[in-house]
Amino acid sequence: MLQKIRIVLGTIFFVCITAMFLDFTGTAHRWLSWMAKLQFLPAVLGLNILAILIVLALTLLSGRIYCSVICPAGVYQDLVSKIASKKKKNRFSFSKENRILRFSVLGVFVVLLLVGLNGIAILIAPYSAYGRMVQNLLQPIYIGVNNLLARAAEHYESYAFYEVDVWIRSLPVFIVAVVTFIAFTVLAWRGGRTWCNNVCPVGTVLGYVSKFSLFKIRIDDSKCVNCKMCEKNCKSSCIDIKTHTIDHSRCVSCMTCLTKCKKDAIHFSIASKANTTADQPDTTLRAMLTTGAVLAASSVAKAQEKQFDGGLAIIEDKKVPARDIPVKPAGSHSLRSFTNSCTGCQLCVAACPNGVLRPSTNLSTFMQPEMGFERGYCRPECTRCGEVCPAGAINPITREQKTSIRAGHAVWIRQNCVPVTDSVACGNCARHCPSGAIMMVPLEDNPGLKIPTIDTERCIGCGACEHLCPSRPLSAIYVEGNLVHGEM
Amino acid sequence: MQPINRRDFLGIAAAATAATALTTVGCNNSDNTISTRGGSASASSEIPTDKMTMRRNPKTGDQVSVLGYGMMRLPTTSKTSARESDDEIDQETVNELCDYAIAHGLNLFDTSPAYCKGRSEHAMGIALSRHKRSEYFVSTKLSNFGSQTWSREASIAMYRNSMKELQVDYIDYLLLHGIGMTAWDGNGKELTGMESFENRYINNGVLDFLMAEREAGRIKNLGFSYHGDIKVFDYLLSQHDKHHWDFALIQMNYVDWKWANQVNPRNTNAEYLYAELWEKRQIPVFVMEPLLGGRLARLPQHPTEMLKAKRPESSIASWSFRWIASHPGVLSILSGMTYMEHLQDNLRSLCPLDPLTDDDFTFMQHVADEFVKFPLVPCTGCQYCMPCPYGIDIPTAFSHYNRCVNEGNIAVSRMDANFFEARQRFLIGYDRLVERKRQAAHCIGCGQCKPHCPQNIDIPARLNDINDYMEKLKQWTL
């Protein structure tokens, strides 16, 4: 029964979170973004106290339910493992905990976060890794099917579906997603929760929290007949029937053993004195406190930083201009706070309806989103990225706020500007600037033509000018990011 | 020059239905109550025969029906109107329409020697001669447009021929036809409105002749119809003391009131014309284009709903007739009614007139403001403008917009019942038809396309309008 409940809840979370990464219309996000906000690492980095408390309380109550229900990467591995178990039944056996590996990975992970190399650290962040997989590999298929439906709809004069571009935002991130996909799938196929119990930093932290949880899987020695059915079906390989012990730091409370035990010798229950097994509370407690303190410290450091924030002609495709500072979406306050909070989950990239957000390929900000305006610009009515971000890297803003946040500023490049190069009247940048930051002034050697000038104080860095500039492949006006997003 | 409106523009379907209906309505006109106009069914009640709103001609004291019959588009045997057909005029139907009109109190019939390829006066003469001369007023024009008719003799011959064709020995209302229009002289030179007027009526002494005819009683009222150059209009009124205009025919409806130049850049607001004629000089007004060539018979969703909410039983066209007739200086509204349905609907609107309230007037001005926001782009898709050096797909953008206008999928406000559907259709359809990088937003306004357009469309401006509309939809700021 408990297993069934776990499966149902896990499926709901899994499907909903996946749907959120697939949906390009913004519908799913409106109802489901809380599920992303419950994700542990984004919550820690975004200092979302409520989410952290909920997850910790849940773990202290009943173990790593989080890993079995809320984490989409965990549920994905369960899915793979289940298929593998169909082929080969009773395939698991107890293995010892590789504590050195777990703690070294966690340690390196925390250090990387502290020194600001989030781009590397988040490679192993479970939720983000899953998000990258879905956004890079599954969303194109989803959109492909949608586009087929849109074609059909067009044929029947229906407006129920519309076509959406499919494009690889960044090749390195795509490769990362492929590697992640292979790693998750292979590891889960061979050993169930191997990744979660050796690599995953969230798994390690919650594993040691769960040692103190109220409800645990417990073996009733008096009933157990040592048939090992529980051990053979434990995807975490944490049940040792020889000693009748369970490594609770690795148990994800999946409840499979309860179902497998035909002698009713395993229960999910509150501890009774007779049955307590040695948990080595001293070392684990220390480890947990240390980890918690380190994570909390890095979070506090970030929290402080946030206070300082403020018959058609051929059309060549646009190229990305070389920017000194990447442009980050309004709501991310500053480049530094953004870089420290973002887990690179690609939810905003998947949600961006204007083809603006794509993952960075820069090493220190690897996989974190940045803006580019070749396919569209950051439209005034859209605030979706801030709404979906679970990590607080992009904070939710209103449309009105968006009109006054200076995420970047436009820069004019004389030698690309068509009034200069082609001697034609233009002014498309000024015409479409939503904040009226561009003024056209007469060209000195040909006063009949006008060239744009930029009032940087009024520019919000939306990229309308860059996108709509007729100069190709490089626009005559492009956006430079602002290190700190000031407000007008 | 269209002193009568063209309502059967209303979509091929409606016209086809109406045309089919026409052949039968003549025979049993009393019980035909179906209106096909704009898809708005009129009330099926009996049209009263004694409730026609009458207006008093201040000079003669005549009681003139506020609805006048325009004879520009008479039905033909081929079931299209005689304006664009060479087929014979369906005299029997014309007779029936005239009989029906007279039976319901309509007593002013307007024609011109130019109408229906010169056959209108004759047909009208036949239809009306079957009634007592005292039952109707005839209105016709001195339509000496061609330079070959500019001589005194030719013009007078035209005038006399009108009397013969109409089978009358006096004309109730005679108009100088289309003053303000430009004309070509015999040498192929285009003359200004003022020069044309002088050639047609002054230099040959025709105006003096017509004034003498008025003295003699063969013309009861002398007036002019005005199109185009406002200088001629102002000049004629400045000569009012000399010529004593008895009436004038102008284009007037709630759109032309303040937005005439949106309808046609050469036109002058009816508000000005009406004030100059009636309010300053007490010259009564005949009105043409009451439905702006049929366009005011079908409006976008939002105003249609508002108007229907106010008067569920009334057609959209009826609002324009009531709006015009609510002006006391209007002597008669000349409406070209090809089909019995048009005649019946207009009779319902004005038998009797329920005048507009001040609120109604304010609302109709709002409707007019919205109307001029969504004119069709007169693009014929000839592709002369292409390729745009910056890659814009100009004709497709225009045709998509026009299609949305025609299908009623241009939203006027977020409150429109069909706003979401219209928004989706416009935006999704636009993306389907025009690649994003070829859409109007990318038009830089260089104007290189403009000289190529045979329709003289200000292409960059129209593209900009379309983009503005798209932005409003996308930003939900409509």
Chai-1 contact restraints between the chains, C-beta under 6 A:
chainA,res_idxA,chainB,res_idxB,connection_type,confidence,min_distance_angstrom,max_distance_angstrom,comment,restraint_id
A,E154,B,R432,contact,1.0,0.0,6.0,A-B,restraint_1
A,Y159,B,Q424,contact,1.0,0.0,6.0,A-B,restraint_2
A,Y159,B,R425,contact,1.0,0.0,6.0,A-B,restraint_3
A,Y159,B,I428,contact,1.0,0.0,6.0,A-B,restraint_4
A,Y162,B,I428,contact,1.0,0.0,6.0,A-B,restraint_5
A,G311,B,M386,contact,1.0,0.0,6.0,A-B,restraint_6
A,G311,B,P387,contact,1.0,0.0,6.0,A-B,restraint_7
A,L312,B,P387,contact,1.0,0.0,6.0,A-B,restraint_8
A,A313,B,P387,contact,1.0,0.0,6.0,A-B,restraint_9
A,A313,B,P389,contact,1.0,0.0,6.0,A-B,restraint_10
A,A313,B,G391,contact,1.0,0.0,6.0,A-B,restraint_11
A,I315,B,G391,contact,1.0,0.0,6.0,A-B,restraint_12
A,I315,B,K437,contact,1.0,0.0,6.0,A-B,restraint_13
A,P380,B,Q475,contact,1.0,0.0,6.0,A-B,restraint_14
A,E381,B,Q475,contact,1.0,0.0,6.0,A-B,restraint_15
A,V424,B,C446,contact,1.0,0.0,6.0,A-B,restraint_16
A,A425,B,C446,contact,1.0,0.0,6.0,A-B,restraint_17
A,C426,B,I444,contact,1.0,0.0,6.0,A-B,restraint_18
A,N428,B,I444,contact,1.0,0.0,6.0,A-B,restraint_19
A,L468,B,A441,contact,1.0,0.0,6.0,A-B,restraint_20
A,L468,B,H442,contact,1.0,0.0,6.0,A-B,restraint_21
A,P470,B,Y390,contact,1.0,0.0,6.0,A-B,restraint_22
A,P470,B,I444,contact,1.0,0.0,6.0,A-B,restraint_23
